[in-house]
Amino acid sequence: MKLVLDLHDIYNKGRDIERALHDIIAEAVATKAPVVEIIPGKGSGALKKHVLRFLEQKEIKALYHRIDKDSKNFGRLFVHFRHNTGKPKRR
């Protein structure tokens, strides 16, 4: 199950962007979604930078595994999660 957040409609509303990002990350954690696709769009790149700064916050970064930038579409990011399943780690 992949979650998608398209920021085109709220690109110029700072608080709405922050709220939408918090909400999609919380939903991914709650539903154990493996991937969140975030679409800031191409434009000037300012919104994408805003999203990346949000994702780099210490408390947010602790929730996901890695970020991939789409090599074929500059206006799209993938946030990958590795959820703890409660199984003991192998050594």
C-alpha contacts under 8 A as a table, 3 or more apart, distances in Angstrom:
res1	aa1	res2	aa2	distance
1	M	33	A	5.72
1	M	34	P	6.83
1	M	35	V	7.40
2	K	33	A	6.15
2	K	34	P	6.61
2	K	35	V	5.10
2	K	36	V	5.71
2	K	37	E	7.09
3	L	24	I	7.53
3	L	28	A	7.17
3	L	33	A	7.02
3	L	35	V	6.47
3	L	36	V	4.68
3	L	37	E	6.10
4	V	36	V	5.69
4	V	37	E	4.65
4	V	38	I	5.92
4	V	39	I	7.67
5	L	20	A	7.73
5	L	21	L	7.87
5	L	24	I	7.04
5	L	36	V	7.48
5	L	37	E	6.20
5	L	38	I	4.82
5	L	39	I	6.09
6	D	9	D	7.51
6	D	38	I	6.03
6	D	39	I	4.65
6	D	40	P	6.47
7	L	10	I	5.48
7	L	11	Y	5.66
7	L	17	I	7.19
7	L	38	I	7.49
7	L	39	I	5.85
7	L	40	P	5.12
7	L	41	G	7.35
8	H	11	Y	5.37
8	H	39	I	7.47
8	H	40	P	6.38
8	H	41	G	6.52
10	I	13	K	5.40
10	I	16	D	6.64
10	I	17	I	6.47
11	Y	14	G	7.62
11	Y	17	I	7.09
11	Y	40	P	7.48
11	Y	47	L	6.81
13	K	16	D	5.40
13	K	17	I	6.20
14	G	17	I	5.17
14	G	18	E	6.35
15	R	18	E	5.15
15	R	19	R	6.12
16	D	19	R	5.05
16	D	20	A	5.98
17	I	20	A	5.11
17	I	21	L	6.12
18	E	21	L	5.18
18	E	22	H	6.15
18	E	54	F	7.70
19	R	22	H	5.13
19	R	23	D	6.02
20	A	23	D	5.06
20	A	24	I	6.16
21	L	24	I	5.32
21	L	25	I	6.21
21	L	51	V	7.89
21	L	54	F	8.00
22	H	25	I	5.34
22	H	26	A	6.09
23	D	26	A	5.11
23	D	27	E	6.06
24	I	27	E	4.98
24	I	28	A	6.13
24	I	36	V	7.60
25	I	28	A	5.08
25	I	29	V	6.29
25	I	36	V	7.72
25	I	63	L	7.99
26	A	29	V	5.16
26	A	30	A	6.07
27	E	30	A	5.03
27	E	31	T	5.93
27	E	33	A	7.92
28	A	31	T	5.32
28	A	32	K	5.47
28	A	33	A	4.75
28	A	34	P	7.38
28	A	35	V	7.58
28	A	36	V	7.04
28	A	81	F	7.99
29	V	32	K	5.03
29	V	33	A	6.72
29	V	63	L	7.47
29	V	83	H	7.48
30	A	33	A	7.94
32	K	81	F	7.87
32	K	83	H	6.19
33	A	36	V	7.34
33	A	81	F	7.16
34	P	80	H	5.80
34	P	81	F	5.00
34	P	82	R	6.69
34	P	83	H	7.69
35	V	78	F	6.50
35	V	79	V	5.56
35	V	80	H	4.60
35	V	81	F	6.08
36	V	78	F	5.69
36	V	79	V	5.06
36	V	80	H	6.59
37	E	76	R	7.01
37	E	77	L	5.78
37	E	78	F	4.61
37	E	79	V	6.42
38	I	76	R	5.84
38	I	77	L	5.17
38	I	78	F	6.26
38	I	79	V	7.68
39	I	75	G	5.89
39	I	76	R	4.58
39	I	77	L	6.43
40	P	47	L	5.83
40	P	48	K	5.42
40	P	51	V	7.57
40	P	75	G	5.63
40	P	76	R	6.33
41	G	45	G	7.88
41	G	47	L	7.69
41	G	48	K	7.40
41	G	74	F	7.56
41	G	75	G	4.04
41	G	76	R	6.57
42	K	45	G	6.04
42	K	48	K	7.92
42	K	74	F	5.98
42	K	75	G	4.29
43	G	46	A	7.68
43	G	75	G	7.94
44	S	47	L	7.71
45	G	48	K	5.24
45	G	49	K	6.27
45	G	75	G	8.00
46	A	49	K	5.11
46	A	50	H	6.21
47	L	50	H	4.88
47	L	51	V	6.21
48	K	51	V	5.06
48	K	52	L	6.18
48	K	75	G	7.25
49	K	52	L	5.04
49	K	53	R	6.11
50	H	53	R	5.17
50	H	54	F	6.25
51	V	54	F	5.05
51	V	55	L	6.22
52	L	55	L	5.01
52	L	56	E	6.16
53	R	56	E	5.10
53	R	57	Q	6.72
54	F	57	Q	5.63
54	F	60	I	7.54
55	L	60	I	5.82
55	L	61	K	5.88
56	E	60	I	6.78
56	E	61	K	5.53
57	Q	60	I	5.33
57	Q	61	K	5.84
58	K	61	K	5.17
58	K	62	A	6.29
59	E	62	A	5.46
59	E	63	L	7.18
60	I	63	L	5.46
60	I	64	Y	7.36
61	K	64	Y	5.79
61	K	65	H	7.80
62	A	65	H	7.83
63	L	81	F	7.38
64	Y	79	V	6.96
64	Y	80	H	6.10
64	Y	81	F	4.58
64	Y	82	R	6.64
65	H	79	V	7.58
65	H	80	H	5.54
65	H	81	F	4.89
65	H	82	R	5.73
66	R	79	V	6.00
66	R	80	H	5.28
66	R	81	F	7.05
67	I	77	L	6.96
67	I	78	F	5.62
67	I	79	V	4.56
67	I	80	H	6.11
68	D	77	L	5.87
68	D	78	F	5.06
68	D	79	V	6.51
68	D	80	H	7.83
69	K	74	F	7.25
69	K	76	R	6.49
69	K	77	L	4.72
69	K	78	F	6.35
70	D	73	N	5.25
70	D	74	F	6.15
70	D	75	G	7.68
70	D	76	R	5.70
70	D	77	L	5.86
70	D	78	F	7.30
71	S	74	F	6.63
73	N	76	R	5.90
84	N	87	K	7.55
